[in-house]
Amino acid sequence: MDKIKKLGLLFNELADELNITPTMLEKAETAYSALGEHIQSANKDWDVSIYPQGSFELGTVIRPVNDEEEYDVDLVVLVKSPVFDPKQLREKIKAILLSHGRYEKKLEDKKPCIRIQYAESAQFHMDIACAKDISSGDDTIEIARRNGSTMYFYEISNPKGYINWFKRTMRYDTLKRSGIYSKANTEVQDLTLSRMRTPLQKAIQILKRHRDVYFSQKPTSENKPASIIITTLCAKAYEDTWGSFEKDNVYLTILNMLQKFPQYLSRTANGYYLENPSRPQENFLKKWNEDGNLVAAFIEWIERAQEDIITCPEAFIEDDPKTLRERLHLSFGQHVVSRTFERYGTKFAALANDGKLLFDQKNGNIVSNPSQGTSYDRHTFFGGDS
């Protein structure tokens, strides 16, 4: 097996290790369903719909680094009628939540949303965006935000539009029909976006975790790039390079993304610009034009990601896996990398046992193409006989 395939296998296992577990996914889905049922039944005079948004719906949420951290489950509560001003809408939805004993002591009134803080063992919280319909002819909505303790306002958004754009970049409908990227192999269930495991989603998870670890070691951790910026850049690169390389290889997917990122970061006379695909008039890089430190932080992080994810692994995967493992510990965390290498070793051994790894006598490499090599006796990943 050549080094690119080995790297693809390794980073595939890393992404799966970063992903939330089936149990975590089911707990979040159960909480989401219960919340929706309560809101819809508590006020039957409303025309209301509830739907997920953000990384949880996109299938790019990452497991918390430790037991003390949590991940977000983002929801939209869209009230089509009656119509309220932003303060009224948030207070009405908050009152409905407080009417149920389950949520009474779990609510936090944040500026952008209402948060439900579940038990620590659940390891997630639910952020509820309170929204109204604006009859725009598409999925555009207005979300009630809070600025300070008394000032409320509506902000235009289109989370459904963004999800639909993301699906198009990954050819969701084609993949759903084929079922080749299903997360669950044993259960019969609807293959929703959140349950898919494509190279696009995995690459985003790897880059998000690398960002989190990298900036956790910086005194200016608040300068880390927003997930929406990373997700948008990754999806653009994925769509533009469709069919131009081995798409199942997560390593090559990230390599192509990092090379293409600069071409999507437009800089005009008015500053940096990255269009929101679901709302072109919105600039995801608006804050960059207000704070040059954000630009510098992004550039430094991308350069480090290039070294940690592309250059270093390619240099060490063949001849020095011990050094590679130590370097990845620093980039992604010791516990998750240790489990990744265990998974990688298991997969590598399985390929050897199945006769899918062969020995190329010409260059002494392990290959998977039958035309290139002869039978390969299984070895451990770290060298020596198994």
KEGU-326492 format. One line per 4 residues: their letters; for each residue x, y, z of N, C-alpha, C. Coordinates in steps of 0.2 Angstrom, whole numbers, plus 5000, padded with zeros to 4 digits. Layout:
N
A	X Y Z X Y Z X Y Z; ...
// end
This chain:
386
MDKI	5004 4994 5000 5000 5000 5000 5004 5006 5000; 5003 5011 4995 5008 5017 4995 5006 5021 5001; 5010 5026 5002 5010 5031 5007 5003 5035 5007; 5001 5037 5001 4995 5041 5001 4989 5037 5003
KKLG	4988 5030 5001 4983 5026 5004 4983 5025 5011; 4990 5024 5014 4990 5023 5021 4988 5030 5025; 4990 5035 5022 4988 5042 5025 4980 5042 5025; 4977 5041 5019 4970 5041 5019 4967 5036 5024
LLFN	4969 5030 5025 4967 5026 5030 4968 5029 5037; 4973 5031 5038 4975 5034 5045 4970 5040 5047; 4969 5045 5042 4965 5051 5043 4958 5049 5043; 4956 5044 5040 4949 5041 5040 4947 5039 5047
ELAD	4952 5035 5050 4951 5033 5057 4951 5038 5062; 4955 5043 5061 4955 5049 5065 4949 5053 5065; 4946 5054 5059 4939 5057 5058 4934 5053 5062; 4934 5047 5061 4929 5043 5064 4930 5043 5072
ELNI	4936 5043 5074 4937 5044 5081 4935 5051 5084; 4935 5056 5080 4933 5062 5082 4925 5063 5082; 4922 5059 5078 4915 5059 5077 4911 5057 5084; 4905 5060 5085 4901 5058 5091 4899 5051 5090
TPTM	4898 5048 5096 4896 5040 5095 4889 5040 5094; 4887 5034 5091 4880 5033 5090 4875 5034 5096; 4878 5033 5102 4874 5034 5108 4873 5041 5109; 4878 5045 5108 4878 5053 5109 4873 5055 5103
LEKA	4873 5053 5097 4869 5055 5092 4861 5054 5094; 4860 5048 5096 4853 5046 5098 4851 5050 5104; 4855 5051 5109 4853 5055 5115 4851 5062 5112; 4855 5065 5108 4853 5072 5105 4847 5072 5101
ETAY	4846 5067 5097 4840 5066 5093 4833 5065 5097; 4834 5061 5103 4828 5060 5107 4827 5067 5111; 4832 5071 5113 4830 5077 5116 4827 5082 5111; 4829 5082 5105 4827 5086 5100 4819 5085 5098
SALG	4818 5078 5098 4811 5076 5097 4806 5078 5102; 4809 5077 5109 4805 5079 5114 4803 5086 5115; 4808 5090 5113 4807 5097 5113 4802 5099 5108; 4803 5097 5102 4798 5098 5097 4791 5097 5099
EHIQ	4790 5091 5101 4783 5089 5103 4780 5093 5109; 4785 5095 5113 4782 5100 5119 4780 5107 5116; 4784 5110 5112 4783 5116 5109 4776 5116 5105; 4776 5111 5101 4770 5110 5096 4763 5109 5100
SANK	4764 5105 5106 4758 5104 5109 4756 5109 5115; 4761 5113 5117 4760 5118 5122 4756 5124 5119; 4756 5125 5113 4752 5131 5110 4749 5129 5103; 4744 5126 5103 4741 5123 5096 4738 5129 5092
DWDV	4738 5135 5095 4736 5140 5090 4741 5143 5086; 4747 5141 5087 4753 5143 5083 4754 5139 5077; 4756 5142 5072 4759 5139 5066 4767 5139 5067; 4769 5133 5069 4776 5133 5071 4780 5127 5068
SIYP	4786 5127 5066 4790 5122 5064 4797 5122 5068; 4799 5116 5069 4806 5115 5072 4810 5111 5068; 4817 5114 5067 4821 5110 5063 4828 5111 5065; 4833 5106 5064 4840 5107 5066 4844 5111 5061
QGSF	4849 5114 5063 4854 5118 5059 4861 5117 5062; 4866 5120 5059 4873 5120 5061 4876 5113 5060; 4882 5112 5064 4886 5106 5063 4883 5100 5064; 4878 5100 5069 4875 5094 5071 4871 5091 5065
ELGT	4867 5095 5061 4863 5094 5055 4868 5092 5049; 4874 5096 5049 4878 5095 5043 4882 5088 5044; 4882 5085 5050 4886 5079 5051 4894 5081 5052; 4895 5087 5055 4902 5089 5056 4903 5091 5063
VIRP	4899 5089 5067 4900 5090 5074 4906 5085 5077; 4910 5088 5081 4915 5084 5084 4914 5082 5091; 4917 5076 5093 4916 5074 5100 4920 5079 5105; 4918 5080 5111 4921 5085 5116 4928 5082 5117
VNDE	4933 5086 5118 4940 5084 5120 4940 5080 5126; 4936 5082 5131 4936 5079 5137 4929 5078 5140; 4928 5075 5146 4922 5074 5149 4919 5081 5152; 4923 5086 5152 4920 5093 5155 4917 5097 5149
EEYD	4919 5095 5143 4917 5100 5137 4910 5097 5134; 4907 5101 5130 4901 5099 5127 4901 5101 5120; 4896 5098 5116 4895 5100 5109 4888 5103 5108; 4887 5107 5103 4881 5111 5102 4876 5106 5098
VDLV	4870 5107 5100 4864 5105 5095 4860 5111 5094; 4860 5113 5088 4857 5120 5086 4850 5118 5082; 4845 5122 5085 4839 5121 5082 4836 5128 5081; 4831 5128 5076 4827 5134 5074 4820 5132 5076
VLVK	4817 5137 5080 4810 5137 5081 4807 5142 5077; 4803 5140 5072 4801 5145 5067 4793 5146 5068; 4791 5152 5071 4784 5154 5072 4782 5158 5066; 4777 5155 5062 4775 5158 5056 4769 5162 5058
SPVF	4765 5160 5063 4760 5165 5065 4758 5162 5072; 4756 5167 5077 4755 5174 5076 4762 5177 5075; 4762 5184 5074 4768 5188 5073 4770 5192 5079; 4776 5191 5081 4778 5195 5087 4784 5199 5086
DPKQ	4786 5204 5090 4792 5208 5090 4797 5203 5093; 4804 5205 5092 4809 5200 5094 4809 5198 5101; 4808 5203 5105 4808 5202 5113 4802 5198 5114; 4796 5199 5112 4790 5195 5113 4791 5188 5111
LREK	4794 5187 5105 4795 5180 5103 4799 5176 5107; 4805 5179 5109 4809 5175 5114 4806 5174 5121; 4802 5179 5123 4799 5178 5130 4794 5173 5129; 4790 5172 5124 4785 5168 5123 4787 5160 5122
IKAI	4793 5160 5119 4796 5153 5118 4799 5151 5125; 4802 5156 5128 4805 5154 5134 4800 5152 5139; 4794 5155 5139 4788 5154 5144 4786 5147 5143; 4785 5145 5136 4783 5138 5134 4788 5133 5137
LLSH	4794 5134 5137 4799 5129 5139 4799 5129 5147; 4798 5135 5150 4798 5135 5157 4792 5131 5160; 4786 5131 5156 4780 5127 5158 4781 5120 5158; 4787 5117 5156 4788 5110 5156 4793 5109 5162
GRYE	4792 5105 5167 4797 5104 5172 4804 5101 5170; 4804 5098 5164 4810 5095 5162 4815 5101 5160; 4813 5107 5158 4817 5112 5156 4818 5118 5161; 4814 5118 5166 4813 5123 5171 4820 5126 5174
KKLE	4824 5122 5176 4830 5124 5179 4836 5124 5174; 4835 5123 5167 4840 5122 5163 4841 5127 5157; 4837 5132 5158 4838 5138 5153 4843 5143 5154; 4846 5145 5149 4851 5151 5149 4849 5156 5143
DKKP	4848 5162 5145 4846 5167 5140 4852 5170 5137; 4854 5167 5131 4860 5170 5128 4858 5175 5123; 4863 5179 5121 4862 5184 5116 4859 5182 5109; 4862 5176 5106 4859 5174 5100 4854 5169 5100
CIRI	4853 5166 5106 4848 5160 5107 4846 5159 5114; 4842 5154 5115 4840 5152 5122 4843 5145 5122; 4847 5144 5127 4851 5138 5128 4848 5133 5133; 4847 5127 5132 4845 5122 5136 4851 5118 5138
QYAE	4853 5118 5145 4859 5115 5147 4857 5108 5150; 4858 5103 5147 4857 5096 5149 4862 5094 5155; 4860 5088 5157 4865 5085 5162 4872 5084 5160; 4877 5085 5164 4884 5084 5162 4885 5078 5158
SAQF	4882 5072 5160 4883 5066 5157 4881 5066 5150; 4876 5070 5148 4874 5071 5141 4879 5073 5136; 4883 5078 5139 4889 5081 5135 4887 5085 5129; 4881 5088 5129 4879 5093 5124 4874 5098 5127
HMDI	4873 5103 5124 4868 5108 5126 4864 5110 5119; 4858 5112 5120 4854 5114 5114 4853 5121 5114; 4855 5124 5108 4854 5131 5107 4848 5132 5102; 4843 5136 5105 4837 5137 5101 4837 5144 5098
ACAK	4837 5145 5092 4836 5151 5088 4828 5152 5087; 4826 5158 5090 4819 5159 5089 4818 5164 5083; 4814 5161 5079 4813 5165 5072 4806 5166 5070; 4805 5170 5065 4799 5172 5062 4800 5171 5054
DISS	4794 5170 5051 4794 5169 5044 4794 5176 5041; 4797 5177 5035 4796 5184 5032 4793 5183 5025; 4791 5177 5023 4787 5176 5016 4791 5179 5011; 4798 5176 5010 4802 5179 5005 4802 5175 4999
GDDT	4798 5169 4999 4798 5165 4993 4804 5159 4994; 4808 5160 4999 4813 5154 5000 4813 5153 5007; 4819 5150 5010 4819 5148 5017 4822 5154 5021; 4822 5160 5019 4825 5165 5023 4820 5167 5029
IEIA	4823 5168 5035 4820 5169 5041 4823 5175 5044; 4820 5177 5050 4823 5182 5054 4823 5179 5061; 4829 5180 5064 4830 5177 5070 4831 5182 5076; 4827 5181 5081 4827 5186 5087 4833 5186 5091
RRNG	4837 5191 5091 4843 5191 5094 4843 5196 5100; 4847 5196 5105 4847 5201 5110 4854 5204 5111; 4854 5211 5112 4860 5214 5112 4860 5218 5119; 4863 5215 5124 4863 5218 5131 4857 5215 5134
STMY	4854 5219 5139 4849 5216 5143 4842 5218 5141; 4842 5223 5137 4835 5226 5135 4834 5227 5128; 4839 5227 5124 4839 5228 5116 4838 5222 5113; 4832 5221 5109 4831 5215 5105 4830 5217 5098
FYEI	4832 5213 5093 4832 5215 5086 4831 5208 5082; 4829 5209 5076 4828 5203 5071 4834 5203 5066; 4837 5197 5065 4843 5197 5060 4841 5192 5055; 4842 5194 5049 4840 5189 5043 4845 5183 5043
SNPK	4842 5177 5041 4847 5171 5041 4843 5166 5036; 4847 5161 5034 4844 5156 5030 4848 5149 5031; 4847 5147 5037 4850 5140 5039 4848 5135 5034; 4842 5134 5033 4840 5129 5028 4843 5129 5021
GYIN	4844 5136 5019 4847 5137 5012 4854 5135 5013; 4858 5136 5018 4865 5134 5019 4865 5126 5019; 4861 5123 5022 4861 5116 5022 4860 5113 5015; 4855 5116 5012 4854 5113 5005 4860 5115 5000
WFKR	4863 5120 5001 4869 5122 4997 4875 5116 4999; 4876 5115 5005 4881 5110 5007 4879 5103 5004; 4873 5102 5004 4871 5095 5001 4873 5095 4994; 4872 5100 4990 4873 5101 4983 4881 5100 4982
TMRY	4885 5103 4986 4892 5102 4985 4895 5095 4986; 4891 5091 4990 4893 5084 4991 4889 5079 4987; 4884 5082 4983 4880 5078 4979 4876 5073 4983; 4873 5076 4988 4869 5072 4993 4864 5067 4990
DTLK	4860 5070 4985 4855 5065 4983 4857 5059 4980; 4863 5060 4976 4866 5054 4973 4869 5049 4978; 4872 5052 4983 4875 5048 4988 4870 5044 4992; 4864 5048 4994 4859 5045 4998 4856 5039 4994
RSGI	4855 5039 4987 4852 5034 4984 4857 5028 4984; 4863 5029 4984 4868 5024 4983 4869 5021 4990; 4869 5025 4996 4870 5022 5002 4877 5021 5004; 4882 5023 5000 4889 5021 5001 4892 5025 5007
YSKA	4889 5030 5009 4892 5034 5015 4888 5033 5021; 4884 5028 5022 4880 5027 5028 4884 5026 5034; 4883 5029 5039 4886 5028 5046 4884 5022 5049; 4878 5020 5048 4875 5014 5052 4875 5009 5047
NTEV	4878 5003 5048 4878 4998 5043 4873 4992 5045; 4871 4992 5051 4867 4987 5054 4859 4989 5055; 4858 4995 5055 4851 4997 5056 4848 5000 5050; 4841 4998 5049 4838 5001 5044 4835 5008 5046
QDLT	4837 5013 5043 4835 5020 5045 4836 5024 5039; 4833 5030 5040 4833 5035 5035 4840 5038 5035; 4843 5038 5029 4850 5041 5029 4850 5048 5028; 4850 5052 5034 4850 5059 5034 4857 5061 5033
LSRM	4857 5068 5032 4864 5071 5031 4868 5070 5038; 4865 5070 5043 4869 5070 5050 4872 5063 5051; 4869 5058 5047 4871 5051 5048 4876 5049 5042; 4877 5053 5037 4882 5052 5032 4889 5053 5035
RTPL	4894 5049 5032 4901 5050 5033 4905 5050 5027; 4905 5056 5024 4908 5057 5018 4915 5060 5019; 4920 5060 5014 4927 5063 5015 4926 5071 5017; 4921 5074 5014 4920 5081 5015 4919 5082 5023
QKAI	4914 5079 5026 4912 5079 5033 4918 5077 5037; 4922 5072 5035 4927 5070 5039 4933 5075 5039; 4934 5078 5033 4939 5083 5033 4938 5089 5037; 4932 5091 5037 4929 5097 5041 4931 5095 5049
QILK	4929 5089 5051 4930 5087 5058 4937 5088 5060; 4941 5085 5055 4949 5085 5057 4951 5092 5057; 4949 5097 5053 4952 5103 5053 4949 5107 5059; 4943 5106 5061 4940 5109 5067 4944 5107 5073
RHRD	4945 5101 5074 4949 5099 5080 4956 5101 5080; 4959 5101 5074 4966 5104 5074 4966 5111 5076; 4961 5115 5073 4960 5122 5075 4959 5123 5083; 4955 5119 5086 4953 5119 5093 4959 5118 5097
VYFS	4963 5113 5095 4969 5111 5099 4975 5117 5098; 4975 5119 5092 4980 5124 5090 4979 5131 5094; 4973 5133 5094 4971 5139 5097 4971 5139 5105; 4969 5133 5107 4969 5132 5115 4976 5133 5118
QKPT	4981 5133 5114 4988 5134 5116 4990 5141 5115; 4986 5145 5113 4987 5152 5111 4984 5157 5116; 4988 5162 5118 4985 5167 5123 4979 5171 5120; 4978 5171 5113 4973 5174 5110 4968 5169 5107
SENK	4966 5164 5111 4961 5159 5108 4955 5161 5105; 4953 5168 5107 4947 5170 5104 4947 5172 5097; 4954 5172 5094 4955 5173 5087 4954 5167 5082; 4952 5162 5085 4951 5156 5081 4946 5157 5076
PASI	4947 5154 5069 4942 5155 5064 4935 5152 5066; 4930 5155 5064 4923 5152 5065 4922 5146 5061; 4918 5141 5064 4917 5135 5061 4913 5136 5054; 4909 5141 5053 4906 5142 5047 4911 5144 5042
IITT	4916 5147 5043 4921 5149 5038 4925 5143 5036; 4927 5139 5041 4930 5132 5039 4926 5128 5035; 4919 5127 5037 4915 5123 5033 4913 5125 5026; 4913 5132 5025 4911 5135 5019 4917 5134 5014
LCAK	4923 5135 5016 4929 5134 5012 4930 5127 5010; 4929 5123 5015 4930 5115 5013 4925 5113 5008; 4919 5115 5009 4913 5113 5004 4915 5116 4997; 4917 5122 4997 4919 5125 4990 4924 5121 4987
AYED	4929 5120 4991 4935 5116 4988 4933 5109 4986; 4929 5106 4990 4927 5099 4988 4922 5099 4982; 4918 5104 4981 4914 5104 4975 4918 5106 4969; 4923 5110 4969 4927 5112 4964 4932 5107 4961
TWGS	4934 5102 4966 4939 5097 4964 4935 5090 4963; 4929 5090 4962 4925 5084 4961 4928 5080 4955; 4930 5074 4956 4932 5070 4951 4939 5070 4949; 4943 5075 4952 4950 5076 4950 4955 5073 4954
FEKD	4953 5069 4959 4957 5065 4963 4953 5059 4967; 4957 5055 4970 4953 5049 4973 4949 5052 4979; 4943 5053 4978 4938 5056 4982 4937 5053 4989; 4938 5046 4989 4937 5043 4996 4943 5044 5000
NVYL	4948 5047 4998 4954 5048 5002 4954 5054 5006; 4953 5053 5013 4952 5059 5017 4958 5064 5017; 4964 5061 5017 4971 5064 5017 4971 5069 5011; 4969 5066 5005 4970 5070 4998 4964 5075 4998
TILN	4959 5074 5002 4953 5079 5002 4956 5085 5006; 4959 5084 5011 4962 5089 5015 4967 5093 5012; 4972 5089 5008 4977 5092 5005 4974 5097 4999; 4969 5095 4996 4966 5099 4990 4963 5105 4993
MLQK	4960 5104 4999 4956 5110 5002 4961 5115 5005; 4967 5113 5008 4971 5118 5010 4975 5122 5005; 4976 5118 4999 4979 5122 4993 4974 5127 4990; 4967 5125 4990 4963 5130 4987 4960 5135 4991
FPQY	4961 5135 4998 4958 5140 5002 4959 5147 5000; 4965 5149 4998 4967 5156 4997 4963 5159 4991; 4961 5155 4986 4957 5157 4981 4950 5159 4982; 4947 5157 4988 4941 5159 4990 4940 5165 4994
LSRT	4946 5167 4997 4946 5173 5001 4947 5179 4997; 4942 5181 4995 4942 5187 4990 4944 5194 4995; 4948 5198 4992 4950 5204 4995 4949 5210 4990; 4944 5214 4991 4942 5220 4987 4944 5226 4990
ANGY	4942 5232 4987 4944 5238 4990 4940 5239 4997; 4935 5235 4998 4931 5235 5004 4934 5230 5010; 4939 5226 5008 4942 5221 5012 4940 5214 5010; 4941 5210 5015 4940 5202 5014 4933 5201 5013
YLEN	4932 5196 5009 4924 5194 5008 4924 5186 5006; 4920 5183 5010 4918 5176 5009 4910 5176 5009; 4907 5175 5003 4900 5175 5003 4896 5169 5006; 4891 5171 5010 4887 5166 5013 4883 5163 5007
PSRP	4884 5157 5005 4881 5154 4999 4873 5154 4999; 4870 5154 5005 4863 5155 5006 4860 5162 5006; 4865 5167 5007 4863 5174 5007 4868 5178 5005; 4869 5179 4998 4875 5182 4996 4877 5189 4998
QENF	4872 5192 5001 4874 5199 5004 4877 5199 5010; 4878 5193 5013 4881 5192 5020 4888 5190 5019; 4893 5193 5022 4900 5192 5022 4902 5188 5028; 4904 5182 5027 4907 5178 5033 4913 5181 5036
LKKW	4917 5185 5032 4923 5188 5034 4922 5195 5037; 4916 5197 5038 4915 5204 5040 4920 5206 5046; 4921 5202 5051 4925 5204 5057 4932 5204 5055; 4934 5201 5050 4941 5201 5048 4943 5208 5046
NEDG	4938 5212 5043 4939 5219 5041 4939 5224 5046; 4937 5221 5052 4937 5225 5058 4943 5224 5063; 4946 5218 5062 4951 5216 5066 4956 5212 5062; 4962 5215 5061 4967 5212 5057 4970 5206 5061
NLVA	4969 5205 5067 4972 5200 5071 4969 5193 5069; 4962 5194 5067 4959 5188 5064 4962 5185 5058; 4964 5189 5053 4967 5187 5047 4974 5184 5048; 4978 5187 5053 4984 5184 5054 4983 5177 5058
AFIE	4979 5177 5062 4978 5171 5066 4976 5165 5061; 4971 5167 5056 4969 5162 5051 4975 5159 5047; 4979 5164 5044 4985 5162 5040 4990 5158 5044; 4991 5160 5050 4996 5156 5054 4993 5149 5055
WIER	4987 5148 5057 4984 5142 5058 4984 5137 5052; 4982 5140 5046 4982 5136 5040 4990 5134 5038; 4994 5138 5039 5001 5136 5038 5003 5130 5043; 5001 5131 5049 5002 5125 5054 4998 5119 5052
AQED	4992 5119 5050 4988 5114 5048 4992 5110 5042; 4994 5114 5037 4998 5111 5032 5004 5107 5034; 5007 5109 5039 5013 5106 5042 5011 5100 5046; 5006 5100 5050 5004 5095 5054 5000 5089 5051
IITC	4996 5091 5046 4992 5086 5043 4994 5084 5036; 4998 5088 5033 5001 5086 5026 5008 5084 5026; 5012 5089 5028 5019 5088 5027 5022 5083 5032; 5021 5084 5038 5024 5079 5043 5021 5072 5042
PEAF	5015 5071 5041 5013 5064 5040 5016 5060 5034; 5016 5064 5029 5019 5061 5023 5027 5060 5024; 5030 5064 5028 5037 5062 5029 5038 5056 5033; 5034 5055 5038 5035 5050 5043 5031 5043 5042
IEDD	5026 5043 5038 5021 5037 5038 5025 5031 5037; 5030 5031 5032 5033 5025 5030 5038 5023 5035; 5043 5027 5037 5049 5025 5040 5049 5027 5048; 5045 5031 5050 5045 5033 5057 5038 5035 5060
PKTL	5034 5029 5060 5027 5030 5063 5027 5033 5070; 5033 5031 5074 5033 5033 5081 5033 5041 5082; 5038 5044 5077 5038 5051 5077 5031 5054 5075; 5028 5051 5070 5022 5053 5067 5017 5053 5073
RERL	5016 5048 5076 5012 5047 5082 5013 5053 5087; 5019 5054 5089 5020 5059 5094 5018 5066 5091; 5020 5068 5085 5018 5074 5082 5010 5075 5082; 5007 5070 5080 4999 5070 5080 4996 5071 5087
HLSF	5000 5068 5092 4997 5069 5099 4997 5076 5100; 5002 5080 5098 5002 5087 5099 4997 5091 5095; 4995 5088 5090 4990 5092 5085 4983 5090 5087; 4981 5084 5089 4975 5082 5090 4973 5079 5097
GQHV	4978 5079 5101 4977 5076 5108 4979 5069 5109; 4982 5067 5114 4985 5061 5115 4980 5055 5115; 4975 5056 5118 4970 5050 5119 4967 5049 5112; 4964 5054 5109 4961 5052 5102 4966 5049 5097
VSRT	4972 5052 5097 4977 5049 5093 4979 5042 5094; 4980 5040 5101 4981 5033 5103 4976 5029 5100; 4970 5031 5101 4964 5026 5099 4964 5026 5091; 4966 5032 5088 4966 5032 5080 4971 5026 5078
FERY	4977 5026 5081 4982 5022 5079 4980 5014 5080; 4976 5013 5086 4974 5007 5087 4969 5004 5081; 4965 5009 5079 4960 5008 5074 4963 5007 5067; 4968 5011 5066 4972 5010 5060 4976 5003 5060
GTKF	4979 5001 5065 4982 4995 5065 4978 4989 5064; 4972 4990 5067 4967 4984 5066 4964 4984 5059; 4963 4990 5056 4961 4990 5049 4967 4987 5044; 4973 4989 5046 4979 4987 5041 4980 4980 5042
AALA	4979 4977 5048 4980 4970 5049 4974 4966 5045; 4968 4969 5045 4962 4966 5042 4964 4965 5034; 4966 4971 5031 4968 4970 5024 4973 4965 5023; 4978 4965 5027 4983 4959 5026 4980 4952 5027
NDGK	4976 4951 5032 4973 4945 5033 4969 4943 5027; 4965 4948 5024 4961 4946 5018 4965 4946 5012; 4971 4946 5012 4975 4946 5006 4975 4952 5001; 4973 4958 5004 4972 4964 5000 4978 4968 5000
LLFD	4983 4966 5004 4990 4969 5004 4995 4965 5001; 4999 4967 4996 5004 4964 4993 5011 4967 4993; 5016 4963 4992 5023 4966 4992 5026 4967 4985; 5027 4973 4984 5030 4975 4978 5038 4974 4978
QKNG	5040 4969 4975 5048 4967 4975 5052 4973 4972; 5049 4976 4967 5053 4981 4964 5056 4987 4969; 5051 4990 4973 5053 4995 4977 5052 4994 4984; 5050 4987 4986 5050 4986 4993 5044 4988 4997
NIVS	5039 4991 4993 5033 4994 4997 5027 4989 4997; 5023 4991 5002 5016 4987 5002 5011 4990 4998; 5008 4986 4993 5003 4989 4989 4997 4985 4989; 4992 4988 4986 4985 4985 4986 4983 4983 4979
NPSQ	4987 4984 4974 4985 4982 4967 4988 4976 4965; 4984 4971 4964 4987 4964 4962 4992 4964 4957; 4992 4968 4952 4996 4968 4946 5003 4971 4949; 5004 4974 4955 5010 4977 4957 5014 4972 4961
GTSY	5011 4967 4965 5015 4964 4970 5013 4957 4971; 5017 4953 4975 5015 4946 4977 5013 4946 4984; 5011 4940 4987 5008 4939 4993 5012 4943 4999; 5009 4946 5003 5012 4950 5009 5010 4946 5015
DRHT	5016 4944 5019 5015 4942 5026 5014 4947 5031; 5008 4946 5035 5006 4952 5039 5012 4954 5044; 5013 4960 5045 5017 4963 5050 5013 4968 5054; 5016 4970 5060 5012 4975 5063 5014 4982 5060
FFGG	5010 4987 5062 5011 4994 5059 5018 4996 5061; 5020 4994 5067 5027 4997 5070 5033 4993 5068; 5032 4989 5063 5038 4985 5061 5038 4978 5065; 5041 4973 5062 5042 4967 5065 5036 4962 5064
DS	5037 4956 5065 5032 4951 5064 5026 4952 5069; 5020 4950 5066 5015 4951 5071 5014 4945 5075
// end
